[in-house]
């Protein structure tokens, strides 16, 4: 029973095709294609309003040079929200519960910001490793600590997204199992547990959206430092 709880996070394959590839490619099919007409339908209007509002809020603390990343950040945000939301449906697979996928998104973006900083302003980028006014005996120690913290940032991004979604899915499955076990023996307790499950599902919907937003939002300070 304990092992079966983690079976939902295993990437299965069908006819030799990994289903994680289908789960990653499917979200883009669900979104309507924008048209060149002046008047769009309600779905396109809501979609455009959401993306424009998110992009404006995300780019607000960045200077003009960082606005080049607006399309990438908006696409990543929509992609993560869609994958996280589809993963809450029954009999579906959530690719963002895989640490390998999240690290594959976090490391290249983090590395791109570091490379941009080293190319555009190497003195300022290296200056972040040593705070101003540091006593001379502490300089080697602080450089080592700041370097370690720099390399931990992409790991923290990937682990945060993986851990939050994995914990939510496990909790939903545990409570759902408890409902089915308690229903024949104690129907009243089972109904109360089902109500808790419903509230937890609503919470997980919010967590799926918030974690996608936080993943993209935490890339902005590093971009602001190096652009």
N, C-alpha and C positions, 0 to 999 in steps of 0.2 A: 504494500500500500504506500509506504514512504517513498519508494523509488518511482511509483507511477505518477506522483505529483510533479516530478521533474521531466516526465516524458513529453509534456507540452512544449518544452524548450528545445527539444531535439529537432534538428533540421532534417526532415524526411525527404525522400526522393521518389519519383514516379517515372518508370520507364527510363531510368538512368538520368533523369533531369532533376537537379536539386530544386525543390519547391521554394527555397529561399530566393532564387532568382525570379520566380513568378511573383512572389510576394513583394519584391522590390519594384518590379516593372509594372505591376497591376495598378497602383495608385494613380499613375499619370493618365491612365485610360479613363478614369472616373471623372476627371475634370472637363468641363465643356471648353471647346476651343473658342477664343475670342474672335469676334467678327469685326469687320471694318465699318459696319453700319453705325449711324449716330445713336440709334435707340436699340438697346439690348434688352434681353429678358431679365427677369428678377434675379435669377441665379447668377448670371454674369455680372449684374450690378453689385450684388452682395459680395461676390468673389473679388471684384476689382476694388470695392471699398475696403474690404478686410486687408488685402495685400498692401494697398496704399497707406492705410493707417498704421499697420505694423512697420512698414518700411520707414515711414516718417518718424515714428517713435524710436526705432533702432538707430537711425542715422543722425538723430538729434545731437548726441554728444560728440559726433565725429566731425572732423574738418572736411573740406571739399575733396581732398585726396582719398578719403575713406569711402566716399559715396560711390566709387567704382564697384564696391563690393555689395551694393544694394541688391542687385539681381541674384547673386549667389546666395546671400543670406535669406532673401525672401523665398527662393526656391527650396533651400534646405529646410526652412521653417515649415512650409506647406508639406513637404515630403515627410518630415518626421511626424507632424500632426496626423497626417492621413494614415501612416503605417501604425502609429500608436492606437488610433481610433479603430482601425480595422482589426487590430489584434484583440480587441475586447469582444468581438463577435464570437459566437460558439463555433467550434471546430475550425478555427483559424490559427495561423502561425504568426508570431510577432517577431520580425527580424531584429528589432531594436533590443530584444532581450539577449542577443548574442554580443558578447564583449568584443569579438573580432570585428563585427560590422561597425560598432560605435567607435572603436579605436581607428578603424579605417577611415572614418569621417573626421575624427578629432585630430589625429596626428598630421595629415597633410595640410589642414587649415592652420593649425598652430605653427607648423614648420614654414608655411608660406608667410605668415606674419613676421616670424623671426628673420627669414631671409630678406624680406622687404626692409626691415629695420636695419640689418647689417649693410644692405646696399645703399640705402638712402642716407642714413645718419648713423654710422657705426659708433661714433663717440657717445652719442646719447644712448644707443642700444646697450653698449657695454657699461655705461654709467649706471644702469639700473641694477647691476650686480653689486655695486658698492654705494651704500647711502652716504650722503654728504655729512662731513663732520665725524666720521668713524675714527676712533682711536687707532693708532698704528698697530698695536699688538693684536687687535681684533680683525684687521683687514683680511688675512688669509682665511680665518674661520668664516667670516661673513660672505666672502666670495664663494666658498664651498657651499654654504647654506643657500645662498641666492641661486646658485647654479642648479642645485638639487631641486629647489622649488620651481625653477623654470622648466625643468624636464618633467616634473610631476604634473604640471597643468593639463596636458592632453590626457594623461592617465586619469586624473580626477574627472575630466569631462566625460570620458567613456564609462568609467565605473559608476558615476552618479546616475546617468541615464539607465544603465543596465540594472543597477541595484533597485532603483525605485520601481521600474516596471516589473522586474522579476518578483519583488516582494508583494506588489499589488496582485499580480496574477496568482501567486501561491495562496494569498489570503482569500481571494475569491473562491479558489478551488477547495480550500479547506472548509470554508463556511458552507459552500454548496454541498459538499459531501456530508457535512453534519446535518443539513436539512433533510437529505434523503434518508439518512440513518434514523433520525428522530421522528420522521413523519409517521411510521406505523406504530411506534411506541408512545410518543408524546406529541400529539398533533398541535396542541397549543404552543408548546415550546418551539416546534418546528415552524409554525407561522411567524412567531416573533423573530426567530433566526432568519427566516426568509425576508422579513422587513429590514433587518440589519444588513442582509446581503444586498437588497435593493439600494439602500443608502450607500453602502460601500461601492457599489457599481457606479453610482453617480459621482462619488469621490474619485474613483479611478478615471472617469471621463475627464474630470478637471485636472487630475495629475498627468494624464496623457498629453493634454494641451500645454500645461505649465512646464513640464519637463522639456518639451520641444522648444518652447520659448526660452527657457533658461539655458539650454545647450547653445543656442545661437547668441543669446545675450552675453554670455561669458566670453565669447570670442571678440566682442567689441572692445573691451578695455585693452587687450593686447594689441589689437589693430590700431587703437588710438595712440598707444605708446610708440608705435613704429612707423606710422604714416606721417 
